[in-house]
Amino acid sequence: MIMSSRLLPLAAMEKILKQSGANRVSDKAKVALKATIEDIAEGIATKAVNLAKHAGRVTVKASDIKLAAKS
């Protein structure tokens, strides 16, 4: 599955990095963090959907997300 390039805003990436202690953040750093977070999120989402299907549900619940993130 290809995710939209506008799924997470770059401004949010800069905010996360600055809240983590960065004084300045390059554009490439923002893009790299965005891509990494989106990749991780896609993996968690896929696992969560599979967990819901395995449980016989079509609705993904918070518990599916939490369990998928742990594995």
N, C-alpha and C positions, 0 to 999 in steps of 0.2 A: 504494500500500500504506500503510495506516495503522498506525503503530507503537504498541505498548502505552505508556500513560503511565507505567508502572512499569519500563520497560526499564533505565534508568540511575537509580540513587538520587541524590537531591539531596545527601546527605552526601558523596558522591564528588565532586560539583561544587564543594562548599565546600572540600574537601581540595585539589583541583587549584588553585583560586584562591588558597588560602592558601600552598601550596607555590610559587606564582608570585609571592608577595610581598604579598598582600593582608592587612591587619590585621583587617578586618571585611568580611563579605560579606552583602549584603541577600538576602532570599528571592527577590526579582525577578531578581537577578543569577544566582542558582543556576538558576532556571527558564529564563532566557534562554540560559545556557550549555548546559544540558541539551538544549533544543530545537535549538540550533545543532549540537551534536555529533551528535545523533540524525539530523538532516537530512543532514549530511555522511556519516555512516555508512551511511545508507540508499542514498545515491547510489553510494558505493563498493561496497556489497554488490550492488546491481543490475548494475553494470559487471562485477564479478567473476563473477557467475553467467552473464552473457552471454559472457564470455571462456571459461569452462569449457564452456559449450554449444558455442561455436564450435570448440573443440578436440575436441569429440566426447565430453566427459566429463560425468558427472552429479555428480562430486565437485568442490567448490571447494577449490582448494589455496592455500597461503600465497602462492605466486607470482602467482596471480590477484588476490589482495587487493593485493599490492604494486604490480602493474602498473596495476590500476584506480585506486589512490590517486595514481599519478603523472600520470594523464591528467585 
